[in-house]
Amino acid sequence: MIWLAIRQFLGTNWLMVGIASTAIVAVLGWDSSRKASWVERGKEQVRVQIEKNTDANAKKADAARRDAARLPVGRLCDKYARDC
């Protein structure tokens, strides 16, 4: 009985059902593409931040190497040093 009522309703309003389902699919597709673009944008921002931090750490390491190279060899040794 209910099946016949649903079938009759769909038969009379088939165009509206098609339009509604198309609209639902379009909204779901738009929403998933929007979320995917947000995720990609977030990944890009994280990658850029990691590259900035890496460059800053490399500059600090280079500066420390230059400072250590400028010190005289004997200055780093004292009476407690093992390999001097």
DSSP file (Angstrom, degrees, kcal/mol; ACC not computed):
  #  RESIDUE AA STRUCTURE BP1 BP2  ACC     N-H-->O    O-->H-N    N-H-->O    O-->H-N    TCO  KAPPA ALPHA  PHI   PSI    X-CA   Y-CA   Z-CA
    1    1 A M     >        0   0    0      0, 0.0     4,-1.7     0, 0.0     5,-0.1   0.000 360.0 360.0 360.0 -51.0    0.0    0.0    0.0
    2    2 A I  H  >  +     0   0    0      1,-0.2     4,-2.6     2,-0.2     5,-0.2   0.888 360.0  56.8 -66.4 -37.7    2.7    2.5    1.0
    3    3 A W  H  > S+     0   0    0      1,-0.2     4,-2.5     2,-0.2    -1,-0.2   0.892 105.9  49.9 -61.3 -39.2    4.9    1.3   -1.9
    4    4 A L  H  > S+     0   0    0      2,-0.2     4,-2.4     1,-0.2    -1,-0.2   0.881 110.2  50.2 -66.5 -38.0    2.1    2.1   -4.3
    5    5 A A  H  X S+     0   0    0     -4,-1.7     4,-2.4     2,-0.2    -2,-0.2   0.914 112.8  46.3 -66.6 -42.0    1.7    5.6   -2.8
    6    6 A I  H  X S+     0   0    0     -4,-2.6     4,-2.7     2,-0.2     5,-0.2   0.915 113.4  49.3 -65.7 -42.1    5.4    6.2   -3.1
    7    7 A R  H  X S+     0   0    0     -4,-2.5     4,-2.1    -5,-0.2    -2,-0.2   0.898 112.2  47.6 -64.6 -40.0    5.5    4.9   -6.6
    8    8 A Q  H  X S+     0   0    0     -4,-2.4     4,-1.9     2,-0.2    -1,-0.2   0.903 112.4  49.7 -67.3 -40.7    2.6    7.1   -7.7
    9    9 A F  H  X S+     0   0    0     -4,-2.4     4,-2.0     1,-0.2    -2,-0.2   0.932 113.4  45.5 -63.9 -45.4    4.2   10.2   -6.0
   10   10 A L  H  < S+     0   0    0     -4,-2.7    -1,-0.2     1,-0.2    -2,-0.2   0.863 110.6  54.8 -66.2 -35.1    7.5    9.6   -7.8
   11   11 A G  H >< S+     0   0    0     -4,-2.1     3,-0.5    -5,-0.2    -1,-0.2   0.876 113.0  40.9 -66.4 -36.5    5.8    8.9  -11.1
   12   12 A T  H 3< S+     0   0    0     -4,-1.9     3,-0.2     1,-0.2    -1,-0.2   0.805 125.5  35.1 -81.4 -29.1    3.9   12.2  -11.0
   13   13 A N  T 3X S+     0   0    0     -4,-2.0     4,-2.1    -5,-0.2    -1,-0.2  -0.112  74.3 129.1-116.4  35.4    6.9   14.3   -9.7
   14   14 A W  H <> S+     0   0    0     -3,-0.5     4,-2.2     1,-0.2     5,-0.2   0.867  73.8  52.9 -61.0 -38.6    9.8   12.5  -11.4
   15   15 A L  H  > S+     0   0    0     -3,-0.2     4,-2.4     1,-0.2    -1,-0.2   0.905 109.3  48.6 -64.3 -41.8   11.2   15.8  -12.7
   16   16 A M  H  > S+     0   0    0      2,-0.2     4,-2.6     1,-0.2    -2,-0.2   0.883 110.0  51.8 -66.6 -38.2   11.2   17.3   -9.3
   17   17 A V  H  X S+     0   0    0     -4,-2.1     4,-2.6     2,-0.2     5,-0.2   0.916 110.9  48.7 -63.7 -42.6   12.9   14.2   -7.8
   18   18 A G  H  X S+     0   0    0     -4,-2.2     4,-2.2     2,-0.2    -2,-0.2   0.916 112.7  47.0 -62.8 -44.0   15.6   14.5  -10.5
   19   19 A I  H  X S+     0   0    0     -4,-2.4     4,-2.3     2,-0.2    -2,-0.2   0.916 113.5  48.7 -64.6 -43.0   16.2   18.2   -9.9
   20   20 A A  H  X S+     0   0    0     -4,-2.6     4,-2.3     2,-0.2    -2,-0.2   0.915 112.6  47.1 -65.1 -43.1   16.3   17.7   -6.1
   21   21 A S  H  X S+     0   0    0     -4,-2.6     4,-2.4     2,-0.2    -1,-0.2   0.885 111.7  51.3 -68.1 -36.1   18.8   14.8   -6.4
   22   22 A T  H  X S+     0   0    0     -4,-2.2     4,-2.4    -5,-0.2    -1,-0.2   0.906 110.5  49.3 -63.7 -41.1   20.9   16.7   -8.9
   23   23 A A  H  X S+     0   0    0     -4,-2.3     4,-2.4     2,-0.2    -2,-0.2   0.903 110.9  49.6 -64.8 -40.8   21.0   19.7   -6.5
   24   24 A I  H  X S+     0   0    0     -4,-2.3     4,-2.4     2,-0.2    -2,-0.2   0.924 112.1  47.3 -64.6 -44.1   22.0   17.4   -3.6
   25   25 A V  H  X S+     0   0    0     -4,-2.4     4,-2.3     1,-0.2    -2,-0.2   0.892 112.0  51.2 -64.3 -39.2   24.8   15.8   -5.5
   26   26 A A  H  X S+     0   0    0     -4,-2.4     4,-2.4     2,-0.2    -2,-0.2   0.912 110.9  47.5 -65.2 -42.5   26.0   19.3   -6.7
   27   27 A V  H  X S+     0   0    0     -4,-2.4     4,-2.5     2,-0.2    -2,-0.2   0.915 112.4  49.3 -66.0 -42.4   26.1   20.6   -3.1
   28   28 A L  H  X S+     0   0    0     -4,-2.4     4,-2.2     2,-0.2    -2,-0.2   0.906 112.6  48.0 -63.9 -40.6   27.9   17.6   -1.8
   29   29 A G  H  X S+     0   0    0     -4,-2.3     4,-2.1     2,-0.2    -2,-0.2   0.909 112.3  48.6 -65.2 -42.3   30.5   17.8   -4.6
   30   30 A W  H  X S+     0   0    0     -4,-2.4     4,-2.1     1,-0.2    -2,-0.2   0.919 112.2  49.3 -63.1 -43.5   31.0   21.5   -4.0
   31   31 A D  H  X S+     0   0    0     -4,-2.5     4,-2.3     1,-0.2    -2,-0.2   0.900 111.0  48.5 -65.5 -40.9   31.4   21.0   -0.3
   32   32 A S  H  X S+     0   0    0     -4,-2.2     4,-2.2     1,-0.2    -1,-0.2   0.879 111.9  49.0 -69.5 -35.2   33.9   18.2   -0.7
   33   33 A S  H  X S+     0   0    0     -4,-2.1     4,-2.0     2,-0.2    -1,-0.2   0.874 110.6  51.8 -69.5 -34.8   36.0   20.2   -3.2
   34   34 A R  H  X S+     0   0    0     -4,-2.1     4,-1.9     2,-0.2    -2,-0.2   0.922 111.4  46.4 -65.0 -44.4   35.9   23.2   -0.7
   35   35 A K  H  X S+     0   0    0     -4,-2.3     4,-2.2     1,-0.2    -2,-0.2   0.896 110.8  52.8 -65.2 -39.3   37.2   21.0    2.1
   36   36 A A  H  X S+     0   0    0     -4,-2.2     4,-2.3     1,-0.2    -1,-0.2   0.885 108.1  50.4 -64.4 -38.1   39.9   19.5   -0.1
   37   37 A S  H  X S+     0   0    0     -4,-2.0     4,-2.4     2,-0.2    -1,-0.2   0.877 109.1  51.9 -68.9 -35.2   41.1   23.0   -1.1
   38   38 A W  H  X S+     0   0    0     -4,-1.9     4,-2.3     2,-0.2    -2,-0.2   0.913 110.0  49.0 -64.0 -41.4   41.3   24.0    2.6
   39   39 A V  H  X S+     0   0    0     -4,-2.2     4,-2.4     2,-0.2    -2,-0.2   0.926 112.1  48.1 -63.9 -44.4   43.3   20.9    3.4
   40   40 A E  H  X S+     0   0    0     -4,-2.3     4,-2.2     1,-0.2    -2,-0.2   0.902 111.3  50.4 -63.7 -40.8   45.7   21.6    0.5
   41   41 A R  H  X S+     0   0    0     -4,-2.4     4,-2.1     1,-0.2    -1,-0.2   0.900 110.9  49.6 -63.9 -40.1   46.1   25.2    1.6
   42   42 A G  H  X S+     0   0    0     -4,-2.3     4,-2.2     2,-0.2    -2,-0.2   0.900 109.8  50.7 -64.2 -41.8   46.8   24.0    5.2
   43   43 A K  H  X S+     0   0    0     -4,-2.4     4,-2.4     1,-0.2    -2,-0.2   0.904 110.0  50.6 -62.3 -40.8   49.4   21.6    4.0
   44   44 A E  H  X S+     0   0    0     -4,-2.2     4,-2.4     1,-0.2    -2,-0.2   0.903 109.5  50.1 -64.6 -41.2   51.1   24.3    1.9
   45   45 A Q  H  X S+     0   0    0     -4,-2.1     4,-2.2     1,-0.2    -1,-0.2   0.898 111.2  48.6 -64.8 -39.7   51.2   26.6    4.9
   46   46 A V  H  X S+     0   0    0     -4,-2.2     4,-2.4     2,-0.2    -2,-0.2   0.912 111.0  50.8 -65.5 -41.9   52.8   24.0    7.1
   47   47 A R  H  X S+     0   0    0     -4,-2.4     4,-2.3     1,-0.2    -2,-0.2   0.913 110.6  48.7 -62.5 -42.9   55.4   23.2    4.4
   48   48 A V  H  X S+     0   0    0     -4,-2.4     4,-2.2     1,-0.2    -1,-0.2   0.907 111.3  49.9 -63.8 -41.7   56.3   26.8    4.1
   49   49 A Q  H  X S+     0   0    0     -4,-2.2     4,-2.4     1,-0.2    -2,-0.2   0.896 110.1  50.4 -64.7 -39.5   56.7   27.2    7.8
   50   50 A I  H  X S+     0   0    0     -4,-2.4     4,-2.5     1,-0.2    -1,-0.2   0.907 109.9  50.5 -64.7 -41.3   58.9   24.1    8.0
   51   51 A E  H  X S+     0   0    0     -4,-2.3     4,-2.4     2,-0.2    -2,-0.2   0.901 110.1  50.0 -63.9 -40.1   61.1   25.4    5.3
   52   52 A K  H  X S+     0   0    0     -4,-2.2     4,-2.3     2,-0.2    -2,-0.2   0.933 112.4  46.9 -62.3 -45.7   61.4   28.8    7.1
   53   53 A N  H  X S+     0   0    0     -4,-2.4     4,-2.4     1,-0.2    -2,-0.2   0.891 111.6  51.5 -63.9 -38.8   62.4   27.0   10.3
   54   54 A T  H  X S+     0   0    0     -4,-2.5     4,-2.3     2,-0.2    -1,-0.2   0.918 110.3  48.5 -63.9 -43.7   64.9   24.8    8.5
   55   55 A D  H  X S+     0   0    0     -4,-2.4     4,-2.1     2,-0.2    -2,-0.2   0.905 111.5  49.9 -63.2 -41.1   66.5   27.8    6.9
   56   56 A A  H  X S+     0   0    0     -4,-2.3     4,-2.1     1,-0.2    -2,-0.2   0.915 111.8  48.0 -64.4 -42.3   66.8   29.6   10.2
   57   57 A N  H  X S+     0   0    0     -4,-2.4     4,-2.3     1,-0.2    -1,-0.2   0.872 109.9  52.5 -66.5 -36.1   68.3   26.5   11.9
   58   58 A A  H  X S+     0   0    0     -4,-2.3     4,-2.3     2,-0.2    -1,-0.2   0.895 109.1  50.0 -66.1 -38.9   70.8   26.1    9.0
   59   59 A K  H  X S+     0   0    0     -4,-2.1     4,-2.3     2,-0.2    -2,-0.2   0.908 110.8  49.5 -64.7 -41.2   71.9   29.8    9.4
   60   60 A K  H  X S+     0   0    0     -4,-2.1     4,-2.3     2,-0.2    -2,-0.2   0.913 111.2  49.2 -63.7 -41.7   72.3   29.3   13.2
   61   61 A A  H  X S+     0   0    0     -4,-2.3     4,-2.3     2,-0.2    -2,-0.2   0.903 110.9  49.7 -65.7 -40.8   74.4   26.1   12.6
   62   62 A D  H  X S+     0   0    0     -4,-2.3     4,-2.5     2,-0.2    -1,-0.2   0.909 110.7  50.1 -63.2 -41.9   76.6   27.9   10.0
   63   63 A A  H  X S+     0   0    0     -4,-2.3     4,-2.4     1,-0.2    -2,-0.2   0.907 110.5  49.5 -63.6 -41.0   77.1   30.8   12.4
   64   64 A A  H  X S+     0   0    0     -4,-2.3     4,-2.3     2,-0.2    -2,-0.2   0.893 110.8  50.4 -65.5 -39.0   78.1   28.4   15.2
   65   65 A R  H  X S+     0   0    0     -4,-2.3     4,-2.1     2,-0.2    -2,-0.2   0.917 111.1  48.6 -64.2 -42.7   80.6   26.6   12.9
   66   66 A R  H  X S+     0   0    0     -4,-2.5     4,-1.4     2,-0.2    -2,-0.2   0.912 112.0  48.9 -63.6 -42.1   82.2   29.9   11.9
   67   67 A D  H  X S+     0   0    0     -4,-2.4     4,-0.8     1,-0.2    -1,-0.2   0.899 112.2  48.3 -65.0 -40.1   82.5   31.0   15.5
   68   68 A A  H  < S+     0   0    0     -4,-2.3     3,-0.4     1,-0.2    -1,-0.2   0.849 108.8  54.1 -69.3 -32.8   84.1   27.7   16.5
   69   69 A A  H  < S+     0   0    0     -4,-2.1    -1,-0.2     1,-0.2    -2,-0.2   0.796 103.6  57.1 -71.1 -27.3   86.5   27.8   13.6
   70   70 A R  H  < S+     0   0    0     -4,-1.4    -1,-0.2    -5,-0.2    -2,-0.2   0.730  87.2  93.5 -75.9 -21.7   87.7   31.3   14.7
   71   71 A L  S  < S-     0   0    0     -4,-0.8     2,-0.0    -3,-0.4     5,-0.0  -0.458  86.4-108.4 -72.6 142.1   88.7   30.1   18.2
   72   72 A P    >>  -     0   0    0      0, 0.0     3,-0.7     0, 0.0     4,-0.7  -0.375  25.9-120.6 -66.0 150.8   92.3   29.0   18.6
   73   73 A V  G >4 S+     0   0    0      1,-0.2     3,-1.0     2,-0.2     4,-0.3   0.901 109.5  53.0 -62.8 -42.6   92.8   25.3   19.0
   74   74 A G  G >4 S+     0   0    0      1,-0.2     3,-0.9     2,-0.2    -1,-0.2   0.717  95.7  69.5 -68.5 -20.0   94.4   25.5   22.4
   75   75 A R  G <4 S+     0   0    0     -3,-0.7    -1,-0.2     1,-0.3    -2,-0.2   0.802  95.0  54.2 -70.8 -27.4   91.6   27.6   23.9
   76   76 A L  G << S+     0   0    0     -3,-1.0     2,-0.4    -4,-0.7    -1,-0.3   0.603  99.4  77.4 -81.9  -9.4   89.2   24.7   23.7
   77   77 A C    <   +     0   0    0     -3,-0.9     2,-0.2    -4,-0.3     5,-0.0  -0.813  53.0 163.4-103.0 140.2   91.6   22.5   25.7
   78   78 A D    >   -     0   0    0     -2,-0.4     3,-1.5     0, 0.0     6,-0.2  -0.746  58.0 -78.9-135.8-171.7   92.1   22.7   29.5
   79   79 A K  T 3  S+     0   0    0      1,-0.3    -2,-0.0    -2,-0.2     0, 0.0   0.676 128.7  52.5 -70.3 -13.8   93.7   20.3   32.0
   80   80 A Y  T 3  S+     0   0    0      0, 0.0    -1,-0.3     0, 0.0     2,-0.2   0.485  82.3 110.5 -97.9  -3.1   90.5   18.2   32.1
   81   81 A A    <   -     0   0    0     -3,-1.5     3,-0.2     1,-0.1    -4,-0.1  -0.496  52.9-158.7 -73.6 140.5   90.3   17.7   28.3
   82   82 A R  S    S+     0   0    0     -2,-0.2    -1,-0.1     1,-0.2    -5,-0.0   0.880  81.1  38.1 -88.8 -40.7   91.0   14.1   27.2
   83   83 A D              0   0    0      1,-0.2    -1,-0.2     0, 0.0    -6,-0.0   0.070 360.0 360.0-106.7  23.6   92.0   14.4   23.5
   84   84 A C              0   0    0     -3,-0.2    -1,-0.2    -6,-0.2    -2,-0.1   0.460 360.0 360.0 -96.3 360.0   94.0   17.6   23.4
